[in-house]
Amino acid sequence: MNSLIFIKIDVKSRFSGATQPWALRRFFEMGSSQAVMALNREQRRNAMPKILMVVAVIACVLVSPAASDNIAPAKRADIEKLMQITGPPKVTKQISNFFIRQMSQAIKASRPDLPAKTYRILGEEINRVIEEQMTAKGGFLDRVIPIYAKHFNHKDIKGLLKFYQTDLGKKTIKIWPLILQESMILAQDWSKSLGPVIKKNINKRFKKEGVDLSV
């Protein structure tokens, strides 16, 4: 059982029943990213970088670890080196913080009477599982390596290693998450502005084509 699913089941079992917060149920039923999208704009703005990382991790979890057995040792070693440079191992803390914050807020909203040790236990267990599974056999690193190997040949990996050790490469690593975050926020605002235009055009076309419907 992978780490994220373990957390999902374990915490659900600890806080199941009538006292389980609505937000926590939504977290489990909808998935973390969809649940956060139900928050207001400012809350989504703060959560977006973590959502992107969680999505990346979930995508990696779905990759068969057996695929990594077919990668040449030298290429695998360079992929691991590239990952160390670009930062995936550092994602563990951000993923942990995401789960801890979301779960803690949901629990506090419903059960403010719970003692402080509740949140200490929650944080310790989430951190422990994610950190252990990051480097465990079949864990995050084992599952993400085949993704790199699939899309880049060994020559590409060597080229990326060389690039990311340059000043421009180091800058790219630092600012790329910010670009993704701002792009996601822009995309949300832009898509909202399209709504009225789309409805207007559809209704106009319906009327022209004799469709008795208004969206």
C-alpha positions in Angstrom: 0.0 0.0 0.0 1.5 3.3 -1.0 2.1 6.1 1.5 -0.7 8.5 0.3 -3.4 5.8 0.4 -2.1 4.7 3.8 -2.5 8.2 5.2 -6.0 8.5 3.6 -7.3 5.3 5.2 -5.5 5.7 8.5 -6.8 9.2 9.3 -10.2 8.3 8.0 -10.4 5.4 10.5 -9.3 7.6 13.4 -11.9 10.3 12.8 -14.8 8.3 11.3 -18.4 8.4 12.4 -20.7 11.3 13.3 -18.0 13.5 14.6 -16.0 13.4 11.4 -15.8 17.0 10.0 -17.6 17.8 6.8 -14.4 19.3 5.3 -12.4 16.1 6.2 -15.1 14.0 4.5 -14.9 16.1 1.5 -11.1 15.8 1.6 -11.3 12.1 1.4 -14.3 11.8 -1.0 -13.2 14.4 -3.5 -9.5 14.1 -3.3 -7.1 16.8 -2.0 -7.0 19.0 -5.1 -10.7 19.0 -5.7 -11.5 19.7 -2.1 -9.1 22.7 -2.1 -10.7 24.0 -5.2 -13.9 24.4 -3.1 -12.1 27.0 -1.0 -12.2 30.7 -1.6 -9.7 32.3 -4.0 -7.2 33.4 -1.4 -7.1 30.0 0.1 -6.6 28.4 -3.3 -3.8 30.8 -4.0 -2.0 29.7 -0.9 -2.6 26.0 -1.5 -1.8 25.8 -5.2 1.9 25.0 -5.1 1.2 22.1 -2.8 -1.6 20.9 -5.0 0.8 20.7 -7.9 3.2 18.7 -5.9 0.6 16.3 -4.6 -0.7 15.7 -8.2 2.9 15.0 -9.3 3.3 12.5 -6.5 0.0 10.7 -7.2 1.0 10.5 -10.8 4.2 8.8 -9.8 2.5 6.4 -7.5 0.5 5.1 -10.4 3.6 4.1 -12.3 4.6 0.5 -12.0 7.9 0.2 -10.0 8.8 -2.8 -12.0 9.5 -0.6 -15.0 12.6 0.8 -13.2 14.3 -2.6 -13.4 14.8 -2.1 -17.2 16.8 1.1 -16.9 20.6 0.9 -17.4 22.4 1.4 -14.1 24.4 4.4 -15.4 21.3 6.1 -16.7 19.5 5.4 -13.4 22.3 6.9 -11.4 22.3 10.1 -13.5 18.5 10.4 -13.2 18.8 10.1 -9.4 21.5 12.8 -9.5 19.2 15.0 -11.7 16.4 14.5 -9.2 18.6 15.6 -6.3 19.5 18.7 -8.2 16.0 19.7 -9.3 14.5 18.9 -5.9 11.9 16.0 -5.9 13.2 14.7 -2.5 12.5 18.1 -1.0 8.9 17.7 -1.9 8.3 15.4 1.1 8.2 18.3 3.5 5.8 20.3 1.3 3.5 17.3 0.8 3.5 16.6 4.6 2.7 20.2 5.4 -0.1 20.2 2.9 -1.8 17.1 4.4 -1.1 18.3 8.0 -2.6 21.7 7.4 -5.7 20.5 5.6 -6.5 17.8 8.0 -5.7 19.9 11.1 -7.9 22.7 9.9 -10.8 20.4 9.2 -10.5 18.6 12.5 -10.2 21.9 14.5 -13.3 23.2 12.9 -15.4 20.3 14.1 -13.6 19.3 17.3 -11.9 22.3 18.9 -12.0 20.3 22.2 -9.3 17.8 21.1 -6.0 18.0 23.0 -2.8 19.3 21.3 -1.4 15.8 21.2 -4.0 15.0 18.5 -2.2 17.3 16.0 1.2 16.2 17.2 0.3 12.6 16.5 -1.2 13.6 13.1 1.9 15.5 12.0 4.4 12.8 13.3 2.6 10.0 11.5 2.2 11.8 8.2 5.8 12.9 8.2 7.0 9.5 9.1 5.1 7.6 6.4 5.9 10.1 3.6 9.6 10.3 4.5 9.9 6.5 4.7 8.1 5.9 1.5 9.9 8.5 -0.5 13.1 6.4 -0.7 11.6 2.9 0.1 11.7 0.2 -2.6 8.7 0.9 -4.8 8.3 4.4 -3.2 8.4 7.8 -4.8 11.9 7.8 -6.2 11.5 4.3 -7.7 8.3 5.3 -9.4 9.4 8.6 -10.7 12.6 7.4 -12.3 10.8 5.5 -15.1 9.0 8.7 -16.0 12.3 10.4 -16.6 13.7 7.4 -18.4 10.6 7.2 -20.7 10.8 10.8 -21.8 14.6 11.4 -21.8 17.4 9.2 -23.2 20.7 9.1 -21.4 22.2 11.9 -23.5 19.3 14.1 -22.6 19.8 13.4 -18.9 23.4 14.3 -19.1 22.5 17.5 -20.9 20.0 18.4 -18.2 22.5 17.7 -15.5 24.9 20.1 -17.2 22.3 22.8 -17.7 20.9 22.7 -14.2 24.4 23.3 -12.8 24.7 26.5 -14.7 23.5 29.9 -13.3 20.5 29.9 -15.6 19.6 26.3 -14.7 19.8 27.1 -11.0 17.5 30.1 -11.6 15.1 28.0 -13.5 14.8 25.5 -10.6 14.1 28.3 -8.2 11.5 30.3 -10.2 9.7 27.5 -12.1 7.3 26.6 -9.2 6.4 30.3 -9.0 5.6 30.4 -12.8 3.4 27.4 -12.4 1.6 28.9 -9.5 0.9 32.2 -11.1 -0.1 30.5 -14.4 -2.7 28.4 -12.6 -4.2 31.4 -10.9 -4.2 33.3 -14.2 -5.9 30.3 -15.9 -8.6 30.2 -13.3 -9.4 34.0 -13.6 -9.2 33.8 -17.4 -11.6 30.8 -17.6 -14.1 32.7 -15.4 -14.1 35.6 -17.8 -15.0 33.3 -20.6 -18.2 32.0 -19.0 -20.5 34.9 -19.9 -19.1 35.0 -23.5 -19.6 31.3 -24.0 -23.2 31.4 -22.6 -24.0 34.3 -24.8 -22.8 32.6 -27.9 -24.4 29.3 -27.1 -27.8 31.0 -26.4 -27.5 33.0 -29.6 -26.8 29.8 -31.6 -29.6 27.9 -29.9 -32.1 30.7 -30.8 -30.8 30.8 -34.4 -31.1 27.0 -34.8 -34.5 26.8 -33.2 -33.4 25.1 -30.0 -35.7 26.0 -27.1 -33.1 26.2 -24.4 -31.2 28.9 -22.6 -28.1 28.0 -20.6 
